[in-house]
Amino acid sequence: MMRVLLADDHTLFREGVRALLATETDIEVVGQASNGLEAIRMAEQLLPDVVVMDLMMPVMSGIEATRRIKTQLPETKVLVLSMYDDEEYVQQLLAAGASGCILKRATSEELVKALREVASGGMPLDPHVAARLVKDYVRLVQVQGTSPTQEIGPNAVLTPRECEILKLIAEGNTNLDIAEQLGLSRKTVEVHRTNLMRKLDLHDVTELVKYAIRHNLIVLTPRE
């Protein structure tokens, strides 16, 4: 049973998500918080597996609450559910330790799928969010003149399968999406993801996206 804490300052929205998740036999909502500080306190008390975190809340933002929860409870996953897809916010969330980010316009099926992905060690990103990360990094390369062949990880040697999975991760696919596309089990994809992180000495999806761009694993559409 996945134990979930909901953190959002809109009561009606929280209740709607709680009612939705109540229909899932493997998910239990153990608490609801109305601001970031309350989310931290409840996470410490309830020890949820996953915190579904809003970005903009009173008292303390979702970014700061995520950072503190991950510092105090490193095993607790944080899935950000936000109205905002701005790349700056997303980068801050991933740097704070969030395990994924989906938008509030997502369907109920997408939310449940993202929760299960996060709980199993994946890092789901809304396709719009992933696309913004790519565009932001491309702008940085254009401004700073960063070499597209710059290495990140030491002695990085990837197999063809690892390159294929890296490309799909960088394009915003979840572990389950990749498993279905390649005809693999989700567990196998998770092992490949772990090996990629270790080989390349990378620690989050943002760094994977940057690596994929630098090594031409993602085909970018020219900016107008």
N, C-alpha and C positions, 0 to 999 in steps of 0.2 A: 504494500500500500504506500503510495507516494503522499507524503504530508506536505501540504501547500499553505503558505501564508500569503494573503492578499494585502497589498499596500497601495491605496489610492484615496485621494481626498474626496471623491464623489461617491457618496453612500449608495446611490441608485446603481451606479456602474459596478461597484463591488458586489452588491447583492445579485446583480445579473450574472456576473462571472461565477459567483458561488453557486447559484442555481444551475448554471450550465455544468459546472464540474461535478455537482451532486449526482448527475446522471451517469458518471463514469465509475465503474466498480473498483478501479484501481487507484483512484485519487480521492483524498480526503482534505477538505479545507479546514485547517485547525485554528485559524484566527484571521482577523481583519484589522488592519491599521489604517488610520486616516492621515498620517503624516510620516515623514522620514524618521524622526526621533522615536515615535511610537513603534515603527517597524523594527528598529534596532532592539528595543526593549522586549517586544514580543518574540522576536527571533531568538534572543537569549533565553527566554523562558520556555518556548515551545519547541525549539530545535527542529524547525521544518527542514524537509529535504530541498524544497525550492521556495524562494520568495518571488512572487509576481509583483514587480516593482513599477510604479508610475514614475515618470521623469520629473514633472513639476508638481511639487506638493508644498504646503505651508510648513513652517517651523524648520524643516530640513529637506533639501532636495533629494531626489532619488539617487543622484550621482554620489553625494556624500554618504547617504545611508548605505548604498551598495559598498562603498569603500570600507566603511566601518564594520559592516556585517562580515565581509570577506576577511578582514583583519582578525576579528574575534572568532568567527566561525568559518574557517576555510573550507570545510566540507559542505557547507550549505551553498547551493547554487542560486543564482539570481537571474531571472528572466525578465527583461525590461519590456513592459507593454506600454507604448507611448503613442501620442498623436504626432510626435515630431520625428522627422527623418533627416534632420540637418546633420551633416557629416561631423561637425565639431562636437555635437552632443554625443553621437555614436562613438567617436574616438575616446571621449572622456569616460563613457560608460564601460567600454572594453578595458581601458586602462585602470578603471576602478575595480575591475574583476567580474563584471557581468559575463554570464555564459551565453548570452544571446539577446536578440532584440527583435521584436515584431511590433507591428503597428496596430492601433486600435481598430483600424478598418479590416483587420484580418477576420476570417470566418471562424466559427466555433471549432470546426475541424482543424483549422490551422493552429489555433491556440493549444488544443489538446495535443496535437502532433508535436508542437514546439516544446511543450512541457515534458513529454516523454523523451524527446531528443536530449533536452538539457539533463534530465535525470540520469540518462544513460551515458553522459559524458560528452555529448555533442555540443555544438555551438551554432544553433539556428539563427540565421539573419534573414529578415525580410528582403526579397530581391531588390526593392527600391533602396534599402539601406546599403546593401552590398554594392549596388551600382554607384551610390554616392561616395562610398569609400574609395572605389576605383577612380572616379573622376577627381576626387580631392588629391589623391596621390599623383595622378597625371599632372595636375596643375603644379604640384610641388616640384615634380621632375622638370617641367617646362621652365619654372622660375629659377630653380637652383642649378639646372643643367646637370642633374645627377646622371651618372653613367647607367644605361640600362643593363649593363652586364656586371654591375657591382655585386660582389658576393656578400651574403649575410652570414651564413653558417660556415664553420671551418670544415674543410675536407668533405663538402657536401656532394654525395654521389647518389642519385636517385634512380630507381628502376623505372622502366616504362610505365608500369602500373602505378607507382607512386606519383609520377608526373601527371598521369591521367587523373588521379584522385585529387592531387593538389589543385589542378585546374578547376575541377568541379567544386571543390571547397571554396576557392577564391571567387567563383561565380555566384556564391550564395546558396549552394545546395546543402541540405542537411545530410547527416549520415544515412538516413533512411532513403532519401532521394537518390543518393549515390549508389546505395546497395541495389535499388530497383533498376537504375539505369545500366549498371554493370553486371547484373546478375550475381551479386555477392550477398553474403549475409551481412546484417548490420554490424555484428561483432567483428567480422573481418575488416570492414571499413574503419571501425574504431581503432583496430590494431594498426592499420596503415596510417591513420591520422596521428596516433601516438608516435610511431616511428618517424614520420615526417617532422614533427615538432622536435624530436630528439636529434635527428640527423642535421637539421638546419639550424638548430639552436634558436628556434622561434617559440613564441609563447602565447600568441593570440591570433585571431583571424586577420586583424589588420596587417600584421607582419607577413602572414601567408599571402595576402593579396599583393603586398609590395613585392615579395619575392617572385610571385607569378608574373607580375608585370615586367620586372627587370629581366626575366628569362624568357620573355615572349610566349608564355603559356596562355595568356589571355589576349585575344584579338580585340583591340580597341577601335571604336569608331571615331574617326577624326572629328574634332570639335568644329562647329560652324563658327 
